[in-house]
Amino acid sequence: MTSRVVRVFMALLILLGTFVVAPRSVAAASSTFITSVNTTSKIVALTFDDGADGANTNKILDILTKYNVKATFFLTGSGANHHPQYIKNIAAKGHQLGNHSYSHPYFTQLSTTQMKSELDRTESLIKSLTGKTTKPIFRAPYGAVNNTVLSGVGAAGYSYTIQWNIDTVDWKGVSASQINTKVQSNIKPGSIVLMHTGAGAPGTPLALPTMISQLKAKGYQFVTISQLLAYQSNSTAKTYTVKSGDTLYGIARTYGVSVSALASANNITNTNLIYVGQVLVIPGTTTPPASTTTYTVKSGDTLYKIAASYNTTVSKIASANNITNVNLIYVGQVLTIPGTTTPPASTTTYTVKSGDTLYKIAASYNTTVSKIASANNITNVNLIYVGQTLTIPR
């Protein structure tokens, strides 16, 4: 009898199972691609990619401390294994930490599982060394990003993929003067500057004192990536420079915001630890971030022509780029254009390697030489160089 009851019960369970639909999993949001932030506030984020050797890390940290500047370091797991104390020093100085993968591969060539492994291994190692997380910011090795990467990175818990709008190309061993000139010539409110900590970039620690001094003279304040992003998500975001005797509680009360909101906007984990001279972003009314893309000015361009091609207005482009004279733009200038915040599905990037030609690259991406040349403002298709980052139209 008992056996019969059991059989009937099992039959009912099987029958019921045919009518039960498993809940549909919710896909994680793709990581948001950021090259700079659209703001009129004179803020800039200095960022440093830390690779295998990190030879100049402590020199860079000493300079940042001297000038009371907080920056953001994108860390690799392989680098952390090689110089764990340097990583601890970065965290101890209060700089923001980001994830730059474990072994520095091209993420455009990885599966979603491989991406997650690269990110998780680094996150685990950095946390064990510093007690701090690298989330929610990621920087793709070689800047190689496409929609598949953004989806995989987002699923791994990294809400923002941080690119740059000023590449110092310091890793080529260029001089301090060249690095500083590149920054000063291209700076705009909301800029993200790319530099490196390795021995291959000896000009970087030499360039920093002059770079920081000149930017400060222009009225710029230095912020971390999280602080920079707060300007994108808060239409009324302001800044406050911490003075002697200040507390986070006192500042929050003055501006009518909560301590937790203030801490979150500034990536502060210990609300009792702020320092004199620290620049705090004061969160205001949140609004959806304005969608943007960028365009590099070419010979013969006018603001009117660019506005027409993007179906926007001259005044909107001028406002987005803090341009006071709409007749004055220059070749090579990077303009923020009201558009999409993520890279178009039809483009990716490729870093030129030894032996490459534009014809070979075009063939491998099933596109044409003329399209790549046009997308990258290349006038001589036979002149490309190792390390050059190309936008590949598809």
Buried (B, 14 or more C-beta within 10 A) or exposed (E): EEEEEEEEEEEEEEEEEEEEEEEEEEEBEBBBBBBBBBBEBBBBBBBBBBBBBBBBBBBBBBBBEEBBBBBBBBBBBBBBBBBBEBBBBBBEBBBBBBBBBBEBBBBBEBEBEEBBBBBBBBBEBBBEBBEBBBBBBBBBBBBBBBBBBBBBBBBBBBBBBBBBBBBBBBBEEBEBEBBBBBBBEBBBBBBBBBBBBBBBBBBBBBBBBBBBEBBBEEEBBBBBBBBBBBBBBBBEBEBBEBEEEBEBEEBBEEBEBEBEBBBBBBBBEEBEEBEEEBBBBBBBEEEEBBEBBBBBBBEEBEBEEBBEEBEBBBEBBBBBBBBEEBEEBEEEBBBBBBBEBBBBEEBBBBBBEEEBEBEEBBEEBEBBBEBBBEBBEBEEBEEBEEEBBBBBBE
